[in-house]
């Protein structure tokens, strides 16, 4: 705006007659410059959207190359890829034709406007009304200004997109989360004994509010003891772990640690006392050392190696060419499922938690590794409160208490020997089914 105002003031002072003509043709000059820039860009704004499906097919084909090769589906993936390319190809053809036409019209408008201005200037010079110097000064100043205005106008789509992007970011930042890990009013957790109680808990996942997971669930785990949860798939065993970690809050009832509702405790300081090993462990695209050290800030090399020994991982890692510096790849793709699980267990061991949550922590291990790791976990479980979700009932014989989850409730609980002594009980039926399959 400053450039526009200054240039017109200068132009009217130097030669007002030519300035009036340029003022009349100025919108055409700006539009011509804008159309030229837009056509040179090729309307490429939505190209990424048009290619999104093809990129997805290509990515899935590459990441699942073994499955594709095993089913001889290379030609099928290629034909899908080529089919999805047709839409962006047609769009590109239409855009290129429109772009070429627009570029031609913009050039015609631009040069016709300039020719008109120069012709009028030459007419004034030939009549002796003005001088060549004045005409050229006005022409150059205002034509350059028209170009700069057009450049500013051409940024409008980017400004709009930027505004939309900023709006989406602020909508997330301004959104109120139900669970605030930085709640200033929450009580910080310095130390905990590890006693856990779920009292009259009702729960449904926010994405599926109609499906009730728990209905009046009651469970008490004493400090320093181990609690196993067994039951059919989808019965809600892993949901107990999610509630203890406070990934979700119950719709009714309370989740309590050391007699305090965890909603009153500072979440970050609480999670420092809790170790979690999930069924599908999450590894980062870094070295084995970095993935284990993630469990504790400022972990030393000796501590990481000790944690790896506890997880029966040290011998395997030492045999690698780069040892602990070996990269695991994206999502741990360079390692087997059992190796990934052992790294996750080593990470939890390094944290030295008061509460240890194991969600099918040995499901991907072979029998030999499972026996060695089970011994390590049993040593670890002596010093902390442990909640174990298990499908293999052989891995939970030594725990203090076993709870059978069914229809959103604990229908039976006790030690292994107590539950086996009830031949008609839910635990005995699960045991019989496993032995039958074996």
C-alpha positions as CSV (number, residue, x, y, z in Angstrom):
1,X,0.0,0.0,0.0
2,X,2.9,2.3,0.8
3,X,4.5,1.5,-2.6
4,X,1.2,2.2,-4.4
5,X,0.6,5.5,-2.6
6,X,4.1,6.8,-3.0
7,X,4.4,5.9,-6.7
8,X,1.1,7.6,-7.6
9,X,2.1,10.8,-5.8
10,X,5.4,10.9,-7.6
11,X,3.8,10.0,-10.9
12,X,1.1,12.8,-10.7
13,X,3.8,15.3,-9.8
14,X,6.1,14.3,-12.7
15,X,3.4,13.9,-15.4
16,X,-0.3,13.9,-14.4
17,X,-1.7,13.2,-17.9
18,X,0.1,9.9,-18.4
19,X,-0.6,9.1,-14.7
20,X,-4.3,9.4,-15.3
21,X,-4.2,7.0,-18.2
22,X,-2.1,4.5,-16.2
23,X,-4.6,4.9,-13.3
24,X,-7.4,3.9,-15.7
25,X,-5.5,0.8,-17.0
26,X,-3.9,0.0,-13.6
27,X,-6.5,-2.7,-12.6
28,X,-5.9,-4.4,-16.0
29,X,-2.1,-4.3,-15.4
30,X,-2.4,-5.8,-11.9
31,X,-4.8,-8.5,-13.2
32,X,-2.5,-9.3,-16.1
33,X,0.5,-9.7,-13.8
34,X,-1.5,-11.7,-11.3
35,X,-2.8,-14.0,-14.0
36,X,0.7,-14.5,-15.4
37,X,2.1,-15.5,-12.1
38,X,-0.9,-17.8,-11.4
39,X,-0.5,-19.5,-14.8
40,X,3.2,-20.0,-14.3
41,X,2.5,-21.7,-11.0
42,X,0.2,-24.1,-12.9
43,X,-2.6,-24.1,-10.2
44,X,-0.5,-26.8,-8.4
45,X,-2.2,-26.2,-5.1
46,X,-4.3,-29.4,-5.1
47,X,-1.8,-31.7,-6.8
48,X,-0.8,-33.3,-3.5
49,X,-4.5,-34.2,-2.8
50,X,-4.8,-35.7,-6.2
51,X,-1.7,-37.9,-5.7
52,X,-2.6,-38.8,-2.1
53,X,-4.3,-42.1,-3.0
54,X,-1.4,-43.1,-5.4
55,X,1.2,-42.3,-2.7
56,X,-0.8,-44.4,-0.2
57,X,-0.9,-47.4,-2.5
58,X,2.8,-47.1,-3.3
59,X,3.7,-46.8,0.4
60,X,1.6,-49.8,1.4
61,X,3.1,-51.9,-1.4
62,X,6.6,-51.1,-0.4
63,X,6.1,-51.5,3.4
64,X,4.2,-54.8,2.9
65,X,6.5,-56.1,0.1
66,X,6.8,-59.6,1.6
67,X,3.0,-60.0,1.7
68,X,2.7,-58.7,-1.8
69,X,5.5,-61.1,-3.1
70,X,4.1,-64.0,-1.1
71,X,0.7,-63.7,-2.9
72,X,2.2,-62.7,-6.3
73,X,0.2,-59.5,-6.1
74,X,2.8,-57.2,-7.8
75,X,0.8,-56.8,-10.9
76,X,-2.4,-56.1,-8.9
77,X,-0.6,-53.3,-6.9
78,X,0.8,-51.8,-10.1
79,X,-2.6,-51.9,-11.8
80,X,-4.2,-50.2,-8.8
81,X,-1.4,-47.6,-8.8
82,X,-1.9,-46.9,-12.6
83,X,-5.6,-46.7,-12.2
84,X,-5.4,-44.1,-9.4
85,X,-3.0,-42.0,-11.6
86,X,-5.7,-41.4,-14.2
87,X,-7.5,-38.8,-12.1
88,X,-4.4,-36.6,-11.4
89,X,-3.4,-37.1,-15.1
90,X,-6.7,-35.7,-16.3
91,X,-6.6,-32.9,-13.8
92,X,-3.0,-32.0,-14.9
93,X,-4.1,-31.9,-18.5
94,X,-7.0,-29.6,-17.8
95,X,-4.9,-27.3,-15.6
96,X,-2.1,-27.1,-18.2
97,X,-4.6,-26.1,-20.9
98,X,-6.2,-23.5,-18.7
99,X,-2.8,-22.3,-17.5
100,X,-1.6,-21.8,-21.1
101,X,-4.8,-19.9,-22.2
102,X,-4.6,-17.7,-19.1
103,X,-0.9,-17.0,-19.7
104,X,-1.6,-15.9,-23.3
105,X,-4.5,-13.6,-22.3
106,X,-2.4,-12.1,-19.5
107,X,0.5,-11.4,-21.8
108,X,-2.0,-9.8,-24.4
109,X,-3.5,-7.6,-21.7
110,X,-0.1,-6.6,-20.2
111,X,1.5,-5.6,-23.5
112,X,-1.7,-4.0,-24.9
113,X,-1.9,-1.8,-21.7
114,X,1.8,-0.9,-22.0
115,X,1.5,-0.2,-25.7
116,X,-1.4,2.2,-25.1
117,X,0.5,4.1,-22.3
118,X,3.6,4.4,-24.5
119,X,1.6,5.5,-27.5
120,X,-0.1,8.2,-25.5
121,X,3.2,9.3,-24.0
122,X,4.8,9.5,-27.5
123,X,1.8,11.5,-28.6
124,X,2.3,14.0,-25.8
125,X,6.1,14.2,-26.6
126,X,5.4,14.8,-30.3
127,X,3.0,17.6,-29.4
128,X,5.6,19.2,-27.2
129,X,3.3,19.0,-24.1
130,X,5.6,16.7,-22.2
131,X,9.2,15.3,-22.4
132,X,10.5,11.8,-23.1
133,X,12.2,11.7,-19.6
134,X,8.9,12.5,-17.8
135,X,6.9,9.9,-19.7
136,X,9.5,7.1,-19.1
137,X,9.8,8.0,-15.4
138,X,6.0,7.7,-14.9
139,X,5.8,4.6,-17.0
140,X,8.6,2.7,-15.1
141,X,7.4,3.7,-11.6
142,X,3.8,2.7,-12.1
143,X,4.4,-0.5,-14.2
144,X,6.8,-1.7,-11.5
145,X,4.2,-0.8,-8.8
146,X,1.5,-2.8,-10.7
147,X,3.9,-5.8,-10.7
148,X,4.5,-5.5,-7.0
149,X,0.8,-5.2,-6.2
150,X,0.1,-8.3,-8.4
151,X,2.8,-10.2,-6.5
152,X,1.1,-9.3,-3.2
153,X,-2.3,-10.3,-4.5
154,X,-0.9,-13.6,-5.8
155,X,0.0,-14.4,-2.2
156,X,-3.7,-14.3,-1.2
157,X,-4.2,-18.1,-1.6
158,X,-1.1,-18.8,0.6
159,X,-2.3,-16.3,3.2
160,X,-5.8,-18.0,3.3
161,X,-4.2,-21.4,3.6
162,X,-1.9,-20.1,6.3
163,X,-4.8,-18.7,8.1
164,X,-6.7,-22.0,7.9
165,X,-3.6,-23.9,9.1
166,X,-3.1,-21.5,12.0
167,X,-6.8,-21.8,12.8
168,X,-6.6,-25.6,13.0
169,X,-3.5,-25.3,15.3
170,X,-5.2,-22.9,17.6
171,X,-8.3,-25.0,17.7
172,X,-6.1,-27.9,19.1
173,X,-4.2,-25.6,21.5
174,X,-7.4,-23.9,22.8
175,X,-9.3,-27.2,23.1
176,X,-10.0,-28.3,26.7
177,X,-8.7,-31.9,27.4
178,X,-10.5,-34.0,29.9
179,X,-7.1,-35.2,31.3
180,X,-4.6,-32.4,31.9
181,X,-1.1,-33.8,32.6
182,X,0.1,-30.3,33.7
183,X,-2.9,-29.5,36.0
184,X,-1.4,-26.9,38.5
185,X,-3.9,-27.8,41.2
186,X,-3.0,-31.5,41.1
187,X,-1.0,-33.0,44.0
188,X,2.6,-33.9,43.0
189,X,3.7,-37.5,43.6
190,X,7.0,-37.9,45.4
191,X,6.7,-41.6,46.3
192,X,4.1,-44.3,46.3
193,X,3.7,-47.6,48.0
194,X,1.8,-49.1,45.0
195,X,-1.6,-50.1,46.4
196,X,-4.1,-50.0,43.6
197,X,-7.9,-50.1,43.8
198,X,-10.6,-49.8,41.2
199,X,-13.8,-49.0,43.1
200,X,-17.3,-49.4,41.4
201,X,-15.8,-48.5,38.0
202,X,-18.0,-48.0,34.9
203,X,-16.2,-47.4,31.7
204,X,-16.8,-47.0,28.0
205,X,-14.3,-45.7,25.4
206,X,-15.0,-42.1,24.2
207,X,-15.1,-43.2,20.6
208,X,-17.7,-46.0,21.4
209,X,-19.8,-44.6,24.3
210,X,-22.6,-47.1,23.6
211,X,-20.3,-50.1,24.2
212,X,-19.9,-50.6,28.0
213,X,-16.5,-52.2,28.8
214,X,-16.9,-52.2,32.7
215,X,-20.0,-52.2,34.8
216,X,-19.4,-51.9,38.5
217,X,-15.9,-53.3,38.4
218,X,-14.1,-53.8,41.7
219,X,-10.5,-54.8,42.1
220,X,-7.9,-54.3,44.8
221,X,-4.2,-55.0,44.4
222,X,-2.1,-54.8,47.6
223,X,1.3,-52.9,47.5
224,X,4.2,-55.2,46.4
225,X,1.9,-58.0,45.1
226,X,1.3,-59.2,41.6
227,X,-2.2,-59.3,40.0
228,X,-2.9,-61.2,36.8
229,X,-5.9,-60.6,34.6
230,X,-7.2,-63.3,32.3
231,X,-10.3,-63.8,30.2
232,X,-11.5,-63.8,26.6
233,X,-10.3,-61.3,24.0
234,X,-12.3,-58.1,24.3
235,X,-13.3,-58.7,27.9
236,X,-11.5,-55.5,29.1
237,X,-8.2,-56.8,30.5
238,X,-6.1,-54.1,28.7
239,X,-8.6,-51.4,29.7
240,X,-7.7,-51.9,33.3
241,X,-4.1,-51.0,32.4
242,X,-5.3,-48.0,30.4
243,X,-7.3,-46.7,33.4
244,X,-4.3,-47.2,35.8
245,X,-2.1,-45.3,33.4
246,X,-4.9,-42.7,33.2
247,X,-5.0,-42.8,29.4
248,X,-8.8,-42.5,30.1
249,X,-11.0,-41.7,33.1
250,X,-13.8,-44.0,34.2
251,X,-17.4,-42.7,33.5
252,X,-18.3,-43.6,37.1
253,X,-16.4,-44.9,40.1
254,X,-12.8,-44.3,41.1
255,X,-9.3,-45.5,40.3
256,X,-7.2,-45.1,43.4
257,X,-3.5,-45.4,44.2
258,X,-2.5,-45.5,47.9
259,X,-6.0,-44.5,48.8
260,X,-6.0,-41.4,46.6
261,X,-8.1,-40.8,43.5
262,X,-5.6,-40.5,40.6
263,X,-7.6,-37.6,39.2
264,X,-6.2,-35.6,42.1
265,X,-2.6,-36.6,41.5
266,X,-0.2,-34.8,39.1
267,X,-0.2,-37.1,36.1
268,X,3.4,-36.6,34.9
269,X,4.9,-37.3,38.4
270,X,2.6,-40.3,38.8
271,X,3.7,-41.9,35.5
272,X,7.3,-41.6,36.5
273,X,6.5,-44.3,39.1
274,X,4.7,-46.6,36.6
275,X,6.4,-48.9,34.0
276,X,4.5,-50.1,31.0
277,X,5.2,-52.9,28.5
278,X,2.6,-53.2,25.8
279,X,1.7,-56.1,23.6
280,X,3.0,-54.3,20.6
281,X,6.0,-52.4,21.9
282,X,6.7,-49.0,20.3
283,X,10.3,-48.5,19.2
284,X,11.8,-45.3,17.8
285,X,14.0,-45.0,14.7
286,X,17.1,-44.8,16.8
287,X,19.8,-47.2,18.2
288,X,19.1,-50.0,20.7
289,X,20.9,-48.0,23.4
290,X,18.6,-45.0,22.8
291,X,15.5,-47.1,22.8
292,X,16.4,-48.7,26.2
293,X,17.7,-45.4,27.7
294,X,14.3,-43.8,26.8
295,X,13.0,-45.3,30.1
296,X,15.1,-43.1,32.3
297,X,16.4,-39.5,31.9
298,X,20.2,-39.4,32.2
299,X,20.6,-43.2,32.2
300,X,24.3,-44.4,32.1
301,X,25.7,-47.0,29.9
302,X,26.2,-49.4,32.8
303,X,22.5,-49.0,33.8
304,X,21.3,-49.7,30.2
305,X,23.5,-52.8,30.0
306,X,22.2,-54.1,33.3
307,X,18.6,-53.6,32.2
308,X,19.4,-55.4,28.9
309,X,20.9,-58.3,31.0
310,X,17.7,-58.5,33.0
311,X,15.6,-58.7,29.8
312,X,17.9,-61.5,28.4
313,X,19.0,-59.2,25.6
314,X,22.7,-58.4,26.4
315,X,24.2,-61.5,24.6
316,X,22.2,-60.9,21.4
317,X,23.1,-57.1,21.4
318,X,26.8,-57.8,22.0
319,X,26.8,-60.1,19.0
320,X,25.8,-57.4,16.6
321,X,28.5,-55.5,14.6
322,X,27.6,-52.2,16.2
323,X,26.4,-53.5,19.5
324,X,24.2,-51.1,21.4
325,X,24.6,-48.5,18.7
326,X,22.8,-50.7,16.1
327,X,19.8,-48.8,14.6
328,X,16.5,-50.7,15.0
329,X,14.9,-49.1,11.9
330,X,11.5,-47.4,11.6
331,X,9.2,-48.9,14.3
332,X,11.9,-51.5,15.0
333,X,11.6,-53.1,11.6
334,X,15.1,-54.5,11.8
335,X,14.2,-56.7,14.9
336,X,11.9,-59.6,15.5
337,X,8.8,-59.4,17.6
338,X,10.5,-61.1,20.5
339,X,13.5,-58.8,20.4
340,X,11.3,-55.7,20.3
341,X,9.4,-57.0,23.3
342,X,12.6,-57.6,25.2
343,X,13.9,-54.1,24.5
344,X,10.5,-52.7,25.8
345,X,10.9,-54.8,29.0
346,X,14.5,-53.6,29.4
347,X,13.2,-50.1,29.1
348,X,10.7,-50.7,31.8
349,X,13.3,-52.4,34.1
350,X,15.6,-49.4,33.7
351,X,12.8,-47.1,34.9
352,X,12.8,-49.1,38.2
353,X,9.0,-48.5,38.7
354,X,6.9,-48.9,41.8
355,X,4.0,-50.2,39.7
356,X,4.8,-52.4,36.7
357,X,2.1,-53.0,34.0
358,X,2.6,-55.9,31.6
359,X,0.2,-56.3,28.7
360,X,1.0,-59.6,27.1
361,X,4.7,-58.8,27.7
362,X,5.9,-62.3,26.7
363,X,3.5,-63.1,23.9
364,X,6.1,-62.8,21.1
365,X,8.8,-64.9,22.8
366,X,9.9,-68.4,22.2
367,X,9.6,-70.9,25.1
368,X,13.3,-70.7,26.0
369,X,13.5,-66.9,26.1
370,X,10.2,-66.8,27.9
371,X,11.5,-69.0,30.7
372,X,14.7,-66.9,31.1
373,X,12.7,-63.6,30.9
374,X,10.0,-65.0,33.3
375,X,12.7,-65.4,36.0
376,X,13.9,-61.9,35.4
377,X,10.3,-60.5,35.6
378,X,9.7,-62.5,38.8
379,X,12.8,-60.9,40.4
380,X,11.6,-57.5,39.3
381,X,8.0,-58.2,40.5
382,X,9.3,-58.8,44.1
383,X,10.1,-55.1,44.5
384,X,7.0,-53.6,42.9
385,X,3.2,-53.9,42.4
386,X,2.6,-55.7,39.2
387,X,-0.5,-56.0,36.9
388,X,-0.2,-58.7,34.3
389,X,-2.5,-59.2,31.3
390,X,-2.0,-62.7,30.0
391,X,-3.4,-65.2,27.6
392,X,-0.8,-67.9,28.3
393,X,-1.9,-69.1,31.7
394,X,1.4,-70.9,32.2
395,X,3.1,-67.5,32.7
396,X,1.1,-66.5,35.7
397,X,1.2,-69.5,38.0
398,X,3.5,-67.7,40.4
399,X,1.5,-64.5,40.9
400,X,-0.2,-63.6,44.1
401,X,-3.7,-63.2,42.7
402,X,-5.5,-64.0,39.4
403,X,-8.7,-62.3,38.4
404,X,-10.9,-63.6,35.6
405,X,-12.5,-60.7,33.7
406,X,-15.9,-61.5,32.1
407,X,-18.7,-59.2,30.9
408,X,-17.1,-56.1,32.4
409,X,-16.6,-57.6,35.9
410,X,-14.2,-59.7,37.9
411,X,-16.1,-63.0,38.2
412,X,-13.5,-65.0,40.0
413,X,-10.2,-64.3,41.7
414,X,-7.6,-66.1,43.9
415,X,-4.2,-67.8,43.6
416,X,-3.6,-70.4,40.8
417,X,-3.9,-73.3,43.3
418,X,-7.2,-71.9,44.7
419,X,-8.7,-71.4,41.3
420,X,-7.7,-74.8,40.0
421,X,-9.4,-76.4,43.0
422,X,-12.7,-75.1,41.6
423,X,-13.3,-77.5,38.6
424,X,-16.4,-75.6,37.5
425,X,-14.9,-72.2,37.8
426,X,-14.2,-69.7,35.0
427,X,-10.4,-70.1,35.4
428,X,-10.5,-73.9,35.3
429,X,-12.5,-73.7,32.0
430,X,-9.9,-71.4,30.5
431,X,-7.1,-73.8,31.6
432,X,-8.9,-76.8,30.2
433,X,-9.4,-75.0,26.8
434,X,-5.7,-74.2,26.6
435,X,-4.7,-77.8,27.5
436,X,-7.2,-79.1,24.9
437,X,-5.7,-76.9,22.2
438,X,-2.1,-78.0,23.2
